[in-house]
Structures are given as C-alpha cells and as structure tokens.
C-alpha cells in the first residue's frame, strides 16, 4: 500500500517525492494556455502552475490523470484493492438491501467510524468573504477551448440537501462563470440535482448550493462515482480513503462542507428565476456542448485556505483526466453494478468511447435472452445510461482485451438476430446525437447462443479438453520451450 496522505498538500508532497508532480514556474495564461500545456504533458504527471497571469492562486491539473495516482491518493495498492473495499461494504450477505447499505454507510462493523463527522473549524475557512466581497474573478478559472462561451469551473463538487431529510446530494458538474457572483450550473435533466431543484420549485424555496474545490481527492472521486440515487457520496469517500471526512458548517448557506477543502463557494439557486443559456463548453468527449438552459447560482460566500490551490479538470479529446477517472471508477464500483445487475461479471468503459459512449460487459449466462435483459438493466443505471453501443460477451471473454471482444462479436453474433436497439434520455455530450430527440442505443449480443436462442444445432467452439490442457501444463518444463 502507498503512504496515506491527509489532504491535498500532503498528496502533492508525496507526488513530488515520487517525481509524479511537475511544477511549472513560467507564467501561463488561464485562457487556453494552461489547457494546451496539460494536453501535451498529460503523461508527465500532475501539473502545478505556480504563476498564473492575473491571479495569485496556483492552478493544479491532471492530478488524477493515471490510475496509479488515483490509488496513491486513496492509499491503495491498486484498483482491485479499492474494489475490494467497496465489495466488503455492500456484501450481499447483509440483511438490508444494497441501496440501503450505500445510503447508510458505514453499515458493517469494519466500517464503523467512516461516516462524515462534524467539526467546529476547518482550514477551508481560514479566509472568509461574504456578500458583496464575493468576486469570482479572484479565482483562476480556466477557459480550455477557443469557442467556449466563458470560463468554467470543472473540478467542483456541487452540494445541496433534500428539503425534508437534509440528506446530502453531491455531484460534479461544470459551472460557467457569468459575472463576479453568478454561475450557470450545467447539470443534466437526468441528474439528481435537477430533480432536487424541482422539489424546491414546488415549495417556492431557494435551493442551497455549495461548490467544493480541492481537499481530499476521495471526495471528488465519490462525487463522480457511479452511485445509485440516494447514496451518500461523502460517506463513500470515507470508505474510499479508509477514514471519515470532516465537515464544517457553511458561513452563508445551511450546508456542511469538507473542512480540508481548498476553496468553497456558497450560495443558492432561486427556482423562480428563469434559466440562462450556458455553453458551448468543451467536454471530455473532445467536442463542445450545444448551448442549453441552466439554472443560476448566486454566490453569497467564498471561503478558502490561507494559501489555496485551484484545481481544474481539463476537457478535451480522450484520454484525459476525466475519462481516466471515469474508467477507473467503473472498476472500483463494479461490486455495486454486480448487485444491481445479476449475472454481470465485468465491465469496461473504453477510452475510445470517452469512458461514456461504449460499454463492453461480460455475463455469466444461464438462460436465454439474458444478454438483452442485462443490456436493459445497464441502460437504466447512471454509469451506462449514455452508452450508445453496448457489447455483451460470455464470462470467459476478457472485456479489457478488445481483440477478445471483437472475436466474440465475429463468431457469436448474427446481425439479424443479435443487434437490437432502445431509446433513452438524450446525451448532452454526444456530438453525433440529433438535437431535440431521444437518444438511440444499440447493443450486440455476442454471447454463445443457447439451444433456445438458435435454430438448428449451431456451431460449437473447438476447445481443447481440460484433461489435455492439464497434462501439457504439468509437463511444460520437459518441453524446453521456456515460460
């Protein structure tokens, strides 16, 4: 296991010692230049820009741009170790349902003490600016592509609460800066926050909102993770980092925020206020969004550390930090997907699909029509909702090996029988999707067909007998061929 850090400054120190942090001291422009440097130096490590034109704050990019750094940030030896933590938390032998287990983490004895806990003070409030003192221009917000409508916050955890239960709702969304104290919050109609805004609209009450920047990366990863609705993202963050998050009360909004955050914006959305047109903004798919309506957040508070670092996720053609993170999180939270989709064995969201538009899944097939059922179940879940091409293979196929997957398609899928389609919510990040229409998805059943799924006996795979395989394996050293 790697060393355990205790916040972003400790992680950066650890990365520097491991030569995975590059300090860029030359002056750079937050408009386009930082993004271009990040694109070109993505393999170099995390990038800390110490001299950003027009600003006093440094900018951090590409922090989680490699799975190894994700694991280092969470004190884990690999993604498999993190997946095991999740599997133990949602073990199906527990009496309560898997959704309830995630909602109420920690539920197992081994996880006691990992739920967020309240503290009186936090470094995120060493500097406090309220009301008219709030000026978003103080932040070195990036513009990543020439045709973006404005600068946008990309690495913010957007936090609100249910009006009755005060349960937290956390997600990562882009926020386009409108002026010194207003932002357009670019969530999708399918996101939990969009539903929540509808609740506040029905009550004719302002929706409290906070945007958390920096702090322990576990919180951002949990905000981006494929969790079911109602799951407490910050409890899951405690699980990922193996210790609870400390939360401190906001100064101008009735919300608790991570005490070790670098920067926190506090405010609200007025549900009665008409939305503004947001975008185009660059996306991790490598294209621009179409302009679309977005609610307005009014920032009433800006708090931060005495010497904060501004983190940013730079969008662009995959692979990038967002697609690397998304792909890794599917592996970490595979145990949750398995509980939601019986028979699921493995899942890969490849980089060429921006860890979003394609999904390759393997199943333990036991009955006819199972591949179609699995496809429907996955499309109903947030991680694969926008997977416009879904390939289902048998459990012996390695979904992380594209050659194996396409061999299965070539030998087990008949285009007239095994390609099927479904409609779903439109994907705002799909550059090929027609405007103002439902999204179209396609699945390929590349599993070996059971007798009930084919006419006639069908071709059988020509596999060597297990007896001979074991014989040769046992005598391999005698052949003198090598390992």
C-alpha positions as CSV (number, residue, x, y, z in Angstrom):
1,X,0.0,0.0,0.0
2,X,1.2,3.5,-0.7
3,X,1.6,6.1,2.0
4,X,-1.6,7.6,3.5
5,X,-1.9,11.3,2.9
6,X,-4.1,13.7,4.9
7,X,-5.3,16.2,2.3
8,X,-4.2,17.8,-0.9
9,X,-1.0,19.4,0.3
10,X,0.2,16.1,1.7
11,X,-0.7,14.3,-1.5
12,X,1.2,16.8,-3.6
13,X,4.3,16.4,-1.3
14,X,4.1,12.7,-1.8
15,X,3.7,13.0,-5.6
16,X,6.7,15.4,-5.7
17,X,8.9,12.9,-3.8
18,X,7.8,10.2,-6.3
19,X,8.5,12.5,-9.2
20,X,4.9,12.5,-10.3
21,X,4.4,16.2,-9.8
22,X,5.7,18.8,-12.2
23,X,6.0,22.4,-11.0
24,X,5.5,24.9,-13.9
25,X,7.1,28.2,-12.8
26,X,6.8,30.0,-16.1
27,X,3.9,32.4,-16.3
28,X,0.9,30.9,-18.1
29,X,-2.5,32.3,-19.2
30,X,-5.6,30.6,-17.7
31,X,-7.3,31.3,-21.0
32,X,-6.3,28.3,-23.3
33,X,-2.6,28.1,-22.4
34,X,-3.0,26.0,-19.2
35,X,-5.2,23.6,-21.1
36,X,-2.8,23.2,-24.0
37,X,0.1,22.6,-21.7
38,X,-1.9,20.0,-19.8
39,X,-2.9,18.3,-23.1
40,X,0.7,18.0,-24.2
41,X,2.1,17.0,-20.8
42,X,-0.6,14.5,-19.7
43,X,1.9,11.7,-19.3
44,X,4.4,13.8,-17.3
45,X,2.3,13.7,-14.1
46,X,0.2,16.1,-12.1
47,X,0.9,19.8,-13.1
48,X,1.1,22.7,-10.7
49,X,1.2,26.0,-12.4
50,X,2.7,28.5,-9.9
51,X,2.5,31.7,-11.9
52,X,-1.0,32.2,-13.5
53,X,-1.4,35.5,-15.3
54,X,-3.7,37.9,-13.5
55,X,-4.1,35.7,-10.4
56,X,-2.3,35.0,-7.1
57,X,-3.5,31.4,-6.8
58,X,-1.7,28.4,-8.4
59,X,-3.6,26.0,-10.7
60,X,-3.4,22.2,-10.4
61,X,-4.3,20.0,-13.3
62,X,-4.0,16.3,-14.2
63,X,-3.9,15.2,-10.6
64,X,-5.8,12.0,-11.2
65,X,-4.8,11.5,-14.8
66,X,-3.4,8.0,-14.2
67,X,-4.9,5.1,-12.3
68,X,-1.7,4.8,-10.2
69,X,-2.2,8.4,-8.9
70,X,-5.8,7.6,-8.1
71,X,-4.7,4.7,-6.0
72,X,-1.9,6.8,-4.4
73,X,-4.4,9.4,-3.5
74,X,-6.6,6.8,-1.7
75,X,-3.8,4.9,-0.1
76,X,-4.4,1.8,-2.1
77,X,-2.1,-0.6,-3.9
78,X,-4.4,-0.9,-6.9
79,X,-7.9,-0.5,-8.2
80,X,-8.6,-4.1,-7.2
81,X,-7.9,-3.2,-3.6
82,X,-10.3,-0.3,-3.8
83,X,-12.9,-2.6,-5.4
84,X,-12.5,-5.0,-2.5
85,X,-13.2,-2.2,0.0
86,X,-16.4,-1.5,-1.9
87,X,-17.3,-5.2,-2.1
88,X,-16.9,-5.6,1.6
89,X,-19.2,-2.6,2.3
90,X,-22.0,-3.9,0.1
91,X,-21.6,-7.6,0.8
92,X,-24.9,-9.4,-0.2
93,X,-25.0,-11.5,3.0
94,X,-26.0,-8.4,4.9
95,X,-29.8,-8.4,5.6
96,X,-30.5,-4.9,4.3
97,X,-30.6,-4.1,0.5
98,X,-27.6,-2.9,-1.4
99,X,-29.0,0.6,-1.9
100,X,-29.7,0.9,1.8
101,X,-26.2,-0.2,2.6
102,X,-24.7,2.6,0.4
103,X,-27.1,5.1,1.8
104,X,-26.2,4.3,5.4
105,X,-22.5,3.7,5.1
106,X,-20.9,2.6,7.3
107,X,-23.1,-0.3,8.0
108,X,-20.7,-3.2,8.7
109,X,-18.7,-3.4,11.9
110,X,-15.5,-3.0,9.9
111,X,-16.7,0.3,8.6
112,X,-17.8,1.9,11.8
113,X,-16.5,5.4,12.1
114,X,-16.2,6.1,8.4
115,X,-19.4,8.3,8.1
116,X,-18.7,12.1,7.8
117,X,-18.3,13.8,11.1
118,X,-18.9,17.4,12.1
119,X,-16.1,19.6,13.3
120,X,-16.2,23.2,14.6
121,X,-13.5,24.7,12.4
122,X,-11.7,23.9,9.1
123,X,-8.8,25.2,7.0
124,X,-11.3,25.8,4.2
125,X,-12.5,28.9,6.2
126,X,-9.2,30.5,7.1
127,X,-10.3,33.3,4.8
128,X,-14.0,34.3,4.6
129,X,-15.6,36.7,2.1
130,X,-19.3,37.3,2.3
131,X,-22.0,39.2,0.3
132,X,-20.5,42.0,-1.8
133,X,-17.0,40.8,-1.1
134,X,-17.5,37.7,-3.2
135,X,-15.7,38.1,-6.5
136,X,-15.3,35.0,-8.7
137,X,-12.7,37.0,-10.7
138,X,-10.2,36.2,-7.9
139,X,-10.2,32.5,-8.9
140,X,-8.0,31.5,-11.9
141,X,-10.9,29.7,-13.6
142,X,-9.8,28.2,-16.9
143,X,-11.0,28.5,-20.4
144,X,-10.0,25.3,-22.1
145,X,-11.0,25.7,-25.8
146,X,-11.3,28.7,-28.1
147,X,-15.1,28.6,-28.7
148,X,-16.2,28.1,-25.1
149,X,-18.7,30.8,-24.1
150,X,-16.8,31.7,-21.0
151,X,-14.5,30.3,-18.3
152,X,-15.9,27.3,-16.4
153,X,-15.2,25.6,-13.1
154,X,-14.7,21.9,-13.9
155,X,-13.5,20.2,-10.7
156,X,-16.2,21.4,-8.3
157,X,-18.3,19.1,-6.1
158,X,-21.8,20.6,-6.2
159,X,-23.6,20.0,-2.9
160,X,-27.2,20.5,-1.8
161,X,-29.6,18.8,0.6
162,X,-33.1,17.2,0.4
163,X,-35.6,19.8,1.8
164,X,-37.2,17.3,4.2
165,X,-34.5,14.9,5.3
166,X,-31.4,17.1,4.9
167,X,-29.7,14.2,3.1
168,X,-26.8,15.4,1.0
169,X,-26.8,15.3,-2.7
170,X,-23.4,15.6,-4.3
171,X,-22.3,15.6,-7.9
172,X,-19.6,17.0,-10.3
173,X,-20.9,19.5,-12.9
174,X,-19.3,22.3,-14.9
175,X,-20.2,25.8,-13.7
176,X,-19.9,28.6,-16.3
177,X,-18.9,31.9,-14.7
178,X,-21.4,34.6,-15.6
179,X,-20.1,37.6,-13.6
180,X,-18.5,38.4,-10.2
181,X,-21.0,36.4,-8.1
182,X,-23.2,34.3,-10.5
183,X,-22.6,30.9,-12.2
184,X,-24.6,28.8,-14.6
185,X,-24.8,25.3,-13.2
186,X,-24.6,22.8,-16.1
187,X,-26.2,19.7,-14.7
188,X,-28.3,17.4,-17.0
189,X,-32.1,16.9,-16.7
190,X,-31.3,13.3,-15.6
191,X,-29.1,14.4,-12.7
192,X,-30.2,14.2,-9.1
193,X,-29.7,17.9,-8.6
194,X,-32.2,18.7,-11.4
195,X,-34.8,16.6,-9.6
196,X,-33.9,18.3,-6.4
197,X,-34.4,21.7,-7.9
198,X,-37.9,20.7,-8.9
199,X,-38.6,19.9,-5.3
200,X,-37.5,23.4,-4.2
201,X,-39.5,24.9,-7.0
202,X,-42.7,23.2,-5.8
203,X,-42.0,24.5,-2.4
204,X,-41.2,28.0,-3.7
205,X,-38.0,27.9,-1.6
206,X,-34.4,28.8,-2.6
207,X,-32.2,25.7,-3.2
208,X,-29.0,26.0,-1.1
209,X,-25.9,25.1,-3.0
210,X,-22.1,24.9,-2.4
211,X,-19.2,24.2,-4.7
212,X,-16.3,22.5,-3.1
213,X,-12.9,22.7,-4.8
214,X,-9.9,20.6,-3.7
215,X,-9.4,18.9,-0.4
216,X,-9.0,15.1,-0.3
217,X,-9.4,13.7,-3.8
218,X,-11.6,10.9,-2.4
219,X,-14.5,13.4,-2.1
220,X,-14.3,14.4,-5.8
221,X,-13.9,10.8,-6.8
222,X,-17.0,9.9,-4.8
223,X,-18.9,12.8,-6.4
224,X,-18.0,11.4,-9.9
225,X,-18.6,7.7,-8.9
226,X,-21.4,5.5,-10.4
227,X,-23.5,5.5,-7.3
228,X,-27.2,4.8,-7.1
229,X,-29.6,7.7,-6.3
230,X,-29.8,8.4,-2.6
231,X,-26.2,7.2,-1.8
232,X,-24.2,9.5,0.5
233,X,-21.2,10.3,-1.7
234,X,-19.2,11.7,1.2
235,X,-19.8,8.5,3.3
236,X,-18.5,6.6,0.2
237,X,-15.5,9.0,0.2
238,X,-14.8,7.9,3.8
239,X,-14.9,4.3,2.6
240,X,-12.5,5.0,-0.3
241,X,-9.9,6.7,1.8
242,X,-10.5,4.5,4.9
243,X,-11.2,7.3,7.3
244,X,-14.1,9.8,7.6
245,X,-14.4,13.2,6.1
246,X,-14.5,16.1,8.5
247,X,-17.3,18.5,7.7
248,X,-17.7,22.1,8.8
249,X,-20.8,24.3,8.7
250,X,-21.0,26.8,5.8
251,X,-20.8,30.5,6.6
252,X,-23.6,31.8,4.4
253,X,-25.5,28.7,3.4
254,X,-27.1,26.0,5.6
255,X,-24.7,23.3,4.2
256,X,-21.8,21.3,5.6
257,X,-18.7,21.2,3.5
258,X,-15.4,19.3,3.8
259,X,-13.2,21.1,6.3
260,X,-10.0,20.4,4.4
261,X,-11.2,21.9,1.0
262,X,-9.0,24.4,-0.7
263,X,-11.9,26.7,-1.8
264,X,-15.7,26.7,-1.2
265,X,-18.3,28.8,-2.9
266,X,-21.6,29.1,-1.0
267,X,-24.9,30.3,-2.3
268,X,-28.3,29.3,-3.7
269,X,-30.5,28.9,-6.8
270,X,-33.7,30.8,-7.0
271,X,-36.2,28.3,-8.5
272,X,-38.4,31.1,-9.8
273,X,-35.5,32.7,-11.7
274,X,-35.5,31.9,-15.5
275,X,-32.6,29.7,-16.6
276,X,-29.8,31.3,-18.7
277,X,-28.2,29.9,-21.8
278,X,-25.0,28.1,-20.9
279,X,-22.3,27.0,-23.3
280,X,-20.9,25.9,-25.6
281,X,-18.4,24.4,-23.2
282,X,-15.7,21.8,-24.0
283,X,-16.4,18.2,-22.9
284,X,-14.3,15.2,-22.0
285,X,-15.6,13.6,-25.3
286,X,-13.5,16.2,-27.2
287,X,-16.4,18.3,-28.6
288,X,-18.4,21.3,-27.5
289,X,-21.8,21.1,-25.8
290,X,-24.7,22.7,-27.6
291,X,-26.0,25.9,-25.8
292,X,-28.7,24.9,-23.3
293,X,-30.6,26.3,-20.4
294,X,-29.0,26.2,-17.0
295,X,-30.1,27.4,-13.5
296,X,-28.2,30.3,-12.0
297,X,-26.3,30.0,-8.7
298,X,-25.9,33.2,-6.7
299,X,-22.7,33.1,-4.7
300,X,-23.1,34.6,-1.3
301,X,-19.9,33.3,0.3
302,X,-16.3,32.5,-0.8
303,X,-14.1,30.8,1.8
304,X,-10.7,29.2,1.3
305,X,-7.4,28.3,2.9
306,X,-4.8,31.0,3.6
307,X,-2.8,29.8,0.5
308,X,-5.2,27.8,-1.6
309,X,-4.6,25.8,-4.8
310,X,-7.2,26.0,-7.5
311,X,-7.9,22.5,-9.1
312,X,-9.2,22.0,-12.6
313,X,-10.2,19.1,-14.8
314,X,-9.2,19.9,-18.4
315,X,-11.6,18.6,-21.0
316,X,-10.5,17.5,-24.5
317,X,-10.0,14.5,-26.8
318,X,-9.7,11.3,-24.8
319,X,-7.7,10.1,-22.9
320,X,-7.9,13.0,-20.4
321,X,-8.2,13.2,-16.6
322,X,-12.0,12.9,-16.6
323,X,-12.1,9.8,-18.9
324,X,-9.2,8.1,-17.0
325,X,-11.1,8.7,-13.7
326,X,-14.4,7.6,-15.1
327,X,-13.0,4.4,-16.4
328,X,-11.2,3.6,-13.1
329,X,-14.3,4.3,-11.1
330,X,-16.3,1.7,-13.1
331,X,-13.7,-0.8,-12.0
332,X,-13.7,0.3,-8.3
333,X,-17.6,0.3,-8.1
334,X,-18.0,-2.9,-10.1
335,X,-19.3,-4.7,-7.0
336,X,-22.2,-2.2,-6.8
337,X,-23.0,-2.8,-10.5
338,X,-22.9,-6.6,-10.0
339,X,-25.5,-6.3,-7.2
340,X,-27.7,-4.2,-9.4
341,X,-27.3,-6.4,-12.5
342,X,-27.4,-10.1,-11.6
343,X,-25.1,-12.2,-13.8
344,X,-22.8,-9.3,-14.5
345,X,-19.1,-10.4,-14.3
346,X,-17.0,-7.5,-15.6
347,X,-17.4,-4.1,-17.3
348,X,-15.1,-1.9,-19.4
349,X,-15.8,1.7,-20.5
350,X,-13.0,2.1,-23.1
351,X,-11.1,5.4,-23.6
352,X,-12.1,5.5,-27.3
353,X,-15.7,5.9,-26.1
354,X,-14.6,8.6,-23.6
355,X,-15.5,6.2,-20.8
356,X,-19.1,7.0,-21.6
357,X,-20.4,6.1,-25.1
358,X,-19.3,2.5,-25.3
359,X,-19.5,-0.3,-22.7
360,X,-18.1,-3.9,-23.0
361,X,-19.6,-6.2,-20.5
362,X,-19.3,-9.9,-19.7
363,X,-22.0,-12.0,-18.1
364,X,-22.4,-15.5,-16.5
365,X,-25.0,-16.7,-18.9
366,X,-27.6,-19.1,-17.5
367,X,-30.8,-18.5,-19.6
368,X,-32.0,-17.5,-23.0
369,X,-32.4,-13.7,-23.5
370,X,-30.1,-12.8,-20.7
371,X,-27.9,-10.5,-22.8
372,X,-30.9,-8.4,-23.7
373,X,-32.0,-8.3,-20.1
374,X,-28.5,-7.2,-18.9
375,X,-28.4,-4.5,-21.6
376,X,-31.7,-3.1,-20.4
377,X,-30.6,-3.2,-16.8
378,X,-27.4,-1.4,-17.5
379,X,-29.1,1.3,-19.6
380,X,-31.3,2.0,-16.6
381,X,-28.2,2.8,-14.4
382,X,-26.3,6.1,-14.4
383,X,-22.9,4.7,-15.4
384,X,-24.1,3.2,-18.7
385,X,-27.2,5.4,-19.3
386,X,-25.5,7.1,-22.2
387,X,-23.7,4.0,-23.5
388,X,-24.9,4.2,-27.1
389,X,-23.0,1.0,-28.1
390,X,-23.1,-1.9,-25.6
391,X,-21.4,-5.3,-26.3
392,X,-22.3,-8.3,-24.2
393,X,-20.0,-11.3,-24.1
394,X,-19.6,-14.5,-22.1
395,X,-17.7,-14.6,-18.8
396,X,-14.6,-16.2,-20.3
397,X,-14.0,-13.2,-22.6
398,X,-11.7,-10.5,-21.2
399,X,-13.6,-7.2,-21.7
400,X,-10.3,-5.3,-21.2
401,X,-8.9,-7.0,-24.3
402,X,-10.6,-5.5,-27.4
403,X,-9.3,-8.3,-29.6
404,X,-11.1,-10.9,-27.5
405,X,-14.3,-8.9,-27.5
406,X,-14.4,-8.4,-31.3
407,X,-13.5,-12.1,-31.8
408,X,-16.6,-12.9,-29.8
409,X,-18.7,-10.5,-31.9
410,X,-17.3,-12.1,-35.1
411,X,-18.0,-15.6,-34.0
412,X,-21.1,-15.4,-31.8
413,X,-23.2,-12.5,-33.1
414,X,-25.6,-12.6,-36.0
415,X,-26.5,-9.1,-37.2
416,X,-30.1,-10.0,-38.0
417,X,-30.7,-11.7,-34.6
418,X,-28.3,-10.2,-32.1
419,X,-28.2,-6.5,-32.8
420,X,-31.0,-4.6,-31.0
421,X,-31.9,-1.0,-30.2
422,X,-33.5,1.0,-27.5
423,X,-34.5,4.7,-26.9
424,X,-33.4,6.6,-23.8
425,X,-32.7,10.1,-22.5
426,X,-30.7,12.2,-24.9
427,X,-27.0,12.5,-24.1
428,X,-25.9,16.2,-24.0
429,X,-22.3,15.2,-24.6
430,X,-22.9,13.0,-27.7
431,X,-21.7,15.1,-30.7
432,X,-23.5,12.7,-33.1
433,X,-26.9,12.7,-31.4
434,X,-29.7,14.5,-33.2
435,X,-30.9,17.7,-31.4
436,X,-34.2,17.7,-29.7
437,X,-34.8,14.0,-29.8
438,X,-34.5,10.8,-27.6
439,X,-31.1,9.1,-27.6
440,X,-30.8,5.9,-29.6
441,X,-28.8,3.0,-28.2
442,X,-27.5,-0.2,-29.8
443,X,-26.5,-3.5,-28.2
444,X,-24.8,-6.5,-29.6
445,X,-25.4,-9.9,-28.1
446,X,-22.0,-11.6,-28.6
447,X,-22.6,-14.4,-26.2
448,X,-22.6,-18.1,-27.3
449,X,-26.2,-18.9,-28.0
450,X,-28.1,-21.5,-26.0
451,X,-30.3,-24.0,-27.9
452,X,-33.4,-21.9,-27.3
453,X,-31.8,-18.9,-28.9
454,X,-30.9,-20.5,-32.3
455,X,-32.4,-22.7,-35.0
456,X,-30.7,-26.0,-35.5
457,X,-27.7,-27.4,-33.6
458,X,-25.4,-24.4,-34.2
459,X,-21.6,-24.3,-34.3
460,X,-19.7,-25.3,-31.2
461,X,-16.4,-23.8,-30.1
462,X,-13.5,-26.1,-30.9
463,X,-11.8,-26.2,-27.4
464,X,-9.1,-28.5,-26.2
465,X,-10.1,-30.9,-23.5
466,X,-9.3,-29.9,-19.9
467,X,-7.5,-33.2,-19.4
468,X,-5.0,-32.5,-22.1
469,X,-4.6,-28.9,-21.0
470,X,-3.6,-30.0,-17.5
471,X,-1.3,-32.7,-19.0
472,X,0.6,-30.2,-21.1
473,X,0.7,-27.7,-18.2
474,X,2.2,-30.3,-15.9
475,X,4.9,-31.4,-18.4
476,X,5.7,-27.9,-19.7
477,X,9.2,-27.8,-18.3
478,X,10.0,-31.0,-20.1
479,X,9.4,-29.4,-23.5
480,X,12.3,-27.0,-23.1
481,X,10.3,-24.1,-24.6
482,X,10.6,-21.7,-21.7
483,X,8.0,-19.9,-19.6
